[in-house]
Amino acid sequence: MCFIVSRGSDFIRLLVYGSSTGWTRGKRHSSQIGFMASPLNEHCKGEDNSCDNVDGTCYQGCDPGYQGALCKQECQSGTYGKDCRLTCNEHCKGEDNYCNNVDGTCDQGCNPGYQGALCTQECDLGTYWKNCSLTCSKHCKGEDNSCDNVDGTCHQGCDPGYQGAHCRHECESGTYGKDCRLTCSEHCNGEDNSCDHVDGTCDQGCNPGYQGAFCTQECDLGTYWKNCSLTCSEYCKGEDNSCDNVDGTCHHGCDPGYQGAQCRHGELFPHTVNDLATQNITSLFHSLDVRIRWITLGSNSKKMYKF
């Protein structure tokens, strides 16, 4: 440790401590002394901060963070440590990535995505941004929902049903699935045929005539309307009485005696088929003037009957 004891006009008296010599007194002409502080070299390396008793040069060099013959200069901005040979971490916050000249600690904290005293550690998995204060979206694809430690972009894309760099936006109405590339069934109930943004199931059920989670199946044969809840008319023509799956219109028309699109509007005539046949035969006999000229009803008796 170098101390100035007294200073005259031309000479300076010094008290100098050296590890091998102990405390010694000296006198040097002022022209030989290039330093004036007391103590002069607190950053000289070594337990005793020993320096040259003439010019103050540090015998063992400088403590970490300092440089120059007298070890009075801090490391230049962006450097630190022994002989200022180390470079501050690029993730130290600030324009010049400034850090502590001695130990490299980032005095202003870390850039987004990094943590630790020296800002050498990325954010823990699942976190990002300044001070690792934000959490990755739970819809980032993958078991760990990992995302970029700086800006939170999902590394592996999004889970089905979500979109955007951070996977925080649901698919737009009418789309679903991975990257929202799939289209909801046109038979999903609702004005915009909306469906679940993840798996495409029709949230509001199906339009008339369709069934199933995705509303892609027509009603079973013989049924129609909403939820396939109505049955085709038994008077629809054909073995299976089939009708339109949406409105129940009979595909092949109606059985004899029925009318209407769904063959539900009563009979064409007020009588059954058998009654119609009997009525027609009776009318035929009444319309004919049948004469049987003579029918013998006993001995020599002749009468003419007119029906």
C-alpha positions as CSV (number, residue, x, y, z in Angstrom):
1,M,0.0,0.0,0.0
2,C,1.5,3.3,-1.0
3,F,0.8,6.5,1.1
4,I,2.1,10.0,0.8
5,V,3.4,11.1,4.1
6,S,4.3,14.7,3.3
7,R,5.0,16.9,0.3
8,G,7.5,19.7,0.1
9,S,8.3,22.0,-2.8
10,D,10.6,19.5,-4.4
11,F,10.5,16.3,-2.5
12,I,7.8,13.9,-1.4
13,R,8.1,11.7,1.6
14,L,6.5,8.3,1.2
15,L,5.5,5.4,3.4
16,V,5.6,2.3,1.4
17,Y,4.5,-1.2,2.4
18,G,5.9,-4.2,0.6
19,S,5.3,-7.9,1.3
20,S,9.0,-8.6,1.5
21,T,10.3,-5.4,3.0
22,G,7.5,-4.3,5.2
23,W,6.9,-0.6,5.9
24,T,9.7,1.6,4.6
25,R,10.1,5.3,4.3
26,G,11.4,7.0,1.2
27,K,11.9,10.3,-0.3
28,R,11.6,11.1,-4.0
29,H,11.8,14.2,-6.0
30,S,8.4,15.4,-7.2
31,S,9.5,15.0,-10.8
32,Q,9.8,11.3,-10.1
33,I,6.4,10.9,-8.7
34,G,3.5,10.7,-11.0
35,F,0.7,10.0,-8.5
36,M,-0.9,12.1,-5.7
37,A,-3.8,10.2,-4.3
38,S,-3.8,8.7,-0.8
39,P,-4.1,5.7,-0.7
40,L,-2.7,5.5,-4.2
41,N,-3.3,2.0,-5.5
42,E,-6.2,0.3,-3.7
43,H,-6.8,-1.9,-6.8
44,C,-3.3,-3.2,-7.0
45,K,-3.5,-7.0,-7.0
46,G,-2.5,-8.8,-3.8
47,E,-3.4,-8.8,-0.2
48,D,-1.2,-5.7,0.6
49,N,-1.9,-3.8,-2.7
50,S,1.8,-3.4,-3.0
51,C,3.2,-1.0,-5.6
52,D,6.5,0.5,-6.7
53,N,7.6,3.2,-4.3
54,V,8.7,5.5,-7.1
55,D,6.0,5.5,-9.7
56,G,3.2,3.5,-8.0
57,T,3.1,0.7,-10.6
58,C,1.3,-2.3,-9.2
59,Y,3.8,-5.1,-8.8
60,Q,1.3,-8.0,-9.4
61,G,-1.0,-6.2,-11.8
62,C,-4.6,-5.1,-11.1
63,D,-7.6,-6.5,-9.3
64,P,-10.3,-7.8,-11.6
65,G,-12.2,-4.9,-13.2
66,Y,-9.3,-2.5,-13.4
67,Q,-6.5,-1.8,-15.8
68,G,-3.5,0.4,-16.4
69,A,-0.1,0.6,-14.7
70,L,-1.6,2.2,-11.7
71,C,-4.8,0.1,-11.8
72,K,-6.9,3.2,-11.6
73,Q,-8.9,2.7,-14.7
74,E,-12.1,0.6,-14.7
75,C,-12.5,-1.8,-17.6
76,Q,-14.0,-0.2,-20.7
77,S,-17.8,-0.6,-21.1
78,G,-18.7,-4.1,-22.2
79,T,-15.7,-5.8,-20.5
80,Y,-14.9,-7.0,-17.1
81,G,-12.7,-9.2,-14.9
82,K,-9.0,-9.9,-14.8
83,D,-7.1,-7.6,-17.2
84,C,-10.6,-6.7,-18.6
85,R,-10.3,-9.7,-20.9
86,L,-13.9,-10.9,-20.4
87,T,-16.8,-9.6,-22.3
88,C,-20.2,-8.7,-20.8
89,N,-22.9,-11.1,-21.8
90,E,-24.8,-10.1,-24.9
91,H,-28.1,-10.5,-23.0
92,C,-27.2,-7.8,-20.5
93,K,-29.8,-5.1,-20.8
94,G,-28.8,-1.9,-22.4
95,E,-27.5,-0.6,-25.7
96,D,-23.9,-1.6,-25.0
97,N,-24.7,-4.7,-22.9
98,Y,-23.1,-2.9,-20.0
99,C,-22.1,-5.0,-16.9
100,N,-20.2,-4.6,-13.7
101,N,-16.5,-4.1,-14.4
102,V,-15.5,-6.5,-11.7
103,D,-17.7,-9.6,-11.8
104,G,-19.7,-9.1,-15.0
105,T,-23.1,-8.8,-13.2
106,C,-25.6,-7.2,-15.5
107,D,-26.4,-4.0,-13.5
108,Q,-29.5,-3.1,-15.5
109,G,-30.9,-6.6,-15.6
110,C,-31.4,-9.0,-18.6
111,N,-32.9,-8.7,-22.0
112,P,-36.2,-10.5,-22.5
113,G,-35.8,-14.2,-22.4
114,Y,-32.9,-14.4,-20.0
115,Q,-32.3,-14.6,-16.3
116,G,-29.5,-14.8,-13.7
117,A,-26.9,-12.4,-12.4
118,L,-24.9,-12.7,-15.7
119,C,-28.0,-13.2,-17.9
120,T,-26.5,-16.4,-19.3
121,Q,-29.5,-18.6,-18.5
122,E,-32.6,-18.8,-20.7
123,C,-36.0,-18.6,-19.1
124,D,-37.2,-21.8,-17.5
125,L,-39.2,-24.0,-19.8
126,G,-42.7,-22.6,-20.2
127,T,-41.8,-19.0,-19.5
128,Y,-40.6,-16.1,-21.5
129,W,-40.2,-12.3,-21.9
130,K,-38.7,-9.8,-19.4
131,N,-37.6,-11.4,-16.1
132,C,-39.3,-14.5,-17.5
133,S,-42.5,-13.2,-16.2
134,L,-44.9,-14.5,-18.8
135,T,-46.2,-18.0,-19.4
136,C,-46.3,-19.8,-22.7
137,S,-49.8,-20.5,-24.0
138,K,-51.3,-23.8,-22.8
139,H,-52.3,-24.3,-26.4
140,C,-48.7,-24.5,-27.7
141,K,-48.4,-27.9,-29.3
142,G,-46.3,-30.5,-27.3
143,E,-46.3,-32.1,-23.9
144,D,-44.5,-29.2,-22.3
145,N,-46.3,-26.4,-24.1
146,S,-42.9,-24.9,-24.8
147,C,-42.4,-21.6,-26.5
148,D,-39.6,-19.2,-27.5
149,N,-37.9,-17.8,-24.4
150,V,-37.9,-14.3,-25.8
151,D,-41.2,-13.6,-27.6
152,G,-43.4,-16.6,-26.6
153,T,-43.8,-18.0,-30.1
154,C,-44.9,-21.7,-29.9
155,H,-42.0,-23.8,-31.2
156,Q,-44.1,-26.7,-32.6
157,G,-47.2,-24.7,-33.6
158,C,-50.6,-24.8,-32.1
159,D,-52.9,-27.5,-30.7
160,P,-55.9,-28.2,-33.0
161,G,-58.5,-25.4,-32.8
162,Y,-56.0,-22.6,-32.2
163,Q,-54.0,-20.2,-34.3
164,G,-51.5,-17.3,-34.2
165,A,-47.8,-17.2,-33.2
166,H,-48.7,-17.5,-29.6
167,C,-51.7,-19.9,-30.1
168,R,-54.0,-17.7,-28.1
169,H,-56.7,-17.3,-30.8
170,E,-59.5,-19.8,-31.5
171,C,-60.2,-20.8,-35.1
172,E,-62.5,-18.4,-36.9
173,S,-66.2,-19.4,-37.0
174,G,-66.8,-22.1,-39.6
175,T,-63.3,-23.6,-39.3
176,Y,-61.6,-26.1,-36.9
177,G,-58.8,-28.5,-36.4
178,K,-55.0,-28.3,-37.0
179,D,-54.0,-24.8,-38.2
180,C,-57.8,-24.2,-38.6
181,R,-57.6,-25.7,-42.1
182,L,-60.8,-27.8,-41.8
183,T,-64.3,-26.5,-42.6
184,C,-67.4,-27.2,-40.5
185,S,-70.1,-29.3,-42.1
186,E,-72.6,-27.3,-44.2
187,H,-75.3,-29.2,-42.3
188,C,-74.3,-27.9,-38.9
189,N,-77.3,-25.9,-37.5
190,G,-77.0,-22.2,-37.4
191,E,-76.6,-19.2,-39.7
192,D,-72.8,-19.7,-40.2
193,N,-72.8,-23.5,-39.8
194,S,-70.5,-23.0,-36.8
195,C,-68.9,-26.0,-35.1
196,D,-66.5,-26.8,-32.2
197,H,-63.2,-25.1,-33.1
198,V,-61.2,-28.1,-31.9
199,D,-62.9,-31.3,-33.2
200,G,-65.6,-30.0,-35.6
201,T,-68.6,-31.3,-33.8
202,C,-71.7,-29.3,-34.5
203,D,-72.4,-27.3,-31.3
204,Q,-76.0,-26.5,-32.1
205,G,-77.0,-29.8,-33.6
206,C,-77.8,-30.6,-37.3
207,N,-80.0,-29.0,-39.9
208,P,-83.2,-31.0,-40.7
209,G,-82.4,-34.3,-42.4
210,Y,-79.0,-34.9,-40.9
211,Q,-77.6,-36.6,-37.9
212,G,-74.3,-37.5,-36.1
213,A,-71.8,-35.4,-34.2
214,F,-70.6,-33.8,-37.5
215,C,-74.0,-33.8,-39.2
216,T,-72.5,-35.6,-42.2
217,Q,-75.0,-38.5,-42.1
218,E,-78.5,-38.4,-43.7
219,C,-81.4,-39.6,-41.6
220,D,-81.9,-43.4,-41.6
221,L,-84.3,-44.7,-44.3
222,G,-87.9,-44.0,-43.3
223,T,-87.1,-41.0,-41.1
224,Y,-86.7,-37.3,-41.7
225,W,-86.7,-33.7,-40.3
226,K,-84.8,-32.3,-37.2
227,N,-82.9,-35.0,-35.3
228,C,-84.5,-37.4,-37.8
229,S,-87.5,-37.4,-35.4
230,L,-90.3,-37.9,-37.9
231,T,-91.3,-41.0,-39.8
232,C,-92.2,-41.1,-43.5
233,S,-95.9,-41.7,-44.2
234,E,-96.9,-45.4,-44.4
235,Y,-98.6,-44.4,-47.6
236,C,-95.5,-43.4,-49.5
237,K,-95.3,-45.6,-52.5
238,G,-92.7,-48.4,-52.5
239,E,-91.7,-51.3,-50.4
240,D,-89.7,-49.2,-48.0
241,N,-92.1,-46.2,-47.8
242,S,-89.0,-44.0,-48.3
243,C,-89.2,-40.2,-48.3
244,D,-86.9,-37.2,-48.5
245,N,-84.7,-37.0,-45.4
246,V,-85.3,-33.3,-45.1
247,D,-89.0,-32.6,-45.6
248,G,-90.6,-36.1,-45.8
249,T,-91.7,-35.8,-49.5
250,C,-92.5,-39.3,-50.7
251,H,-89.9,-40.3,-53.4
252,H,-92.2,-42.4,-55.5
253,G,-95.5,-40.8,-54.9
254,C,-98.4,-42.1,-52.9
255,D,-100.2,-45.4,-52.6
256,P,-103.7,-45.5,-54.3
257,G,-106.2,-43.4,-52.3
258,Y,-103.8,-40.9,-50.9
259,Q,-102.4,-37.6,-52.0
260,G,-100.1,-34.7,-51.0
261,A,-96.3,-34.4,-51.0
262,Q,-96.2,-36.6,-47.9
263,C,-99.2,-38.7,-48.8
264,R,-101.0,-37.8,-45.6
265,H,-104.1,-36.1,-47.0
266,G,-106.9,-38.7,-46.6
267,E,-108.5,-40.8,-49.5
268,L,-109.3,-39.5,-52.9
269,F,-113.0,-40.8,-52.5
270,P,-115.3,-41.2,-49.4
271,H,-115.6,-45.0,-49.7
272,T,-113.2,-47.9,-49.5
273,V,-112.2,-49.7,-52.7
274,N,-114.8,-52.5,-52.1
275,D,-117.6,-50.0,-51.6
276,L,-116.5,-48.3,-54.9
277,A,-116.7,-51.6,-56.7
278,T,-120.2,-52.5,-55.4
279,Q,-121.5,-49.0,-56.2
280,N,-120.2,-49.2,-59.7
281,I,-121.8,-52.5,-60.4
282,T,-125.2,-51.3,-59.1
283,S,-125.0,-48.2,-61.2
284,L,-124.3,-50.3,-64.2
285,F,-127.5,-52.4,-63.8
286,H,-129.6,-49.3,-63.2
287,S,-128.2,-47.7,-66.3
288,L,-129.2,-50.7,-68.5
289,D,-132.6,-51.3,-69.8
290,V,-132.7,-55.0,-69.6
291,R,-135.8,-56.7,-70.8
292,I,-136.5,-60.3,-70.3
293,R,-139.2,-61.1,-72.7
294,W,-141.0,-64.0,-71.2
295,I,-140.3,-65.9,-68.1
296,T,-142.6,-68.8,-67.5
297,L,-143.7,-68.9,-63.9
298,G,-145.9,-71.9,-63.9
299,S,-148.2,-73.6,-66.3
300,N,-149.2,-71.4,-69.3
301,S,-148.4,-68.3,-67.3
302,K,-146.2,-65.7,-69.0
303,K,-145.1,-62.4,-67.5
304,M,-142.7,-59.7,-68.6
305,Y,-140.5,-58.2,-66.0
306,K,-138.6,-54.9,-66.5
307,F,-135.7,-54.2,-64.3
